[in-house]
Amino acid sequence: MALTLRIACAFALALLLAAPQAEAAGQEDLLKKTQAAYAAMQTFRADFIQKLTQRETGTMQQRTGTIMFKKPLLVRWETADPNAELLVVNEKEIWNYLPDEELAYRYPRSLADDSRSIIQVVTGQSPLDRDFDVQDRALDGKLLSLTLYPKEPSTEMTQVRLWLDPSTGLIRRAVIADFYGNTNDIELVAIRPGASVSDADFRFVPPDGVEVEDHVERPHPRQTRLSE
């Protein structure tokens, strides 16, 4: 074999061997950048576009709204269209309020504390390199998409696909699939790290006349004003 051909073959083999390692290193660096970005971020505000798809029926519902976040894990997820809905996660509990139905659900805070919960993943608080196996890295426009499989899958989450901004490390989109093949597709737009939020944004008191379905054992002192 000619010397130049041997050199060319050796060079090609080196590229083939190095590519997966370089890709894995780049993936690890981006995950570290993402974790560092959210570790340093105290608050953020963003608009969202959410698409909920039911596999069995093939139906898809699109929602739009805003999300506010404040550490350690305070969340206000407010849907504006097509129907108003409010999800509030605070230090004590979780509220899901449906104004059109005059109905509010109250849940224990612990439901959001699982690092594999949708709330944790979307707000960047889940340690991706600890709780997930990362696979299928691909460039999608200017974003990098990663497919993640929970090391301990649940009915609500068997697969996650994330789109990360390589320049900032921020999560721009997440598609969560459940055990039944239904998907929750959340795209975050106009992300504003460090946005001004108030503790009052994460409080909720059921308005008068609203039925409360309580899934928390301890009693909730019903207040008359949100500001109290």
Order of alpha helices (4+ residues) and beta strands (2+ residues): alpha-beta-beta-beta-beta-beta-beta-alpha-alpha-alpha-beta-beta-beta-beta-beta-beta
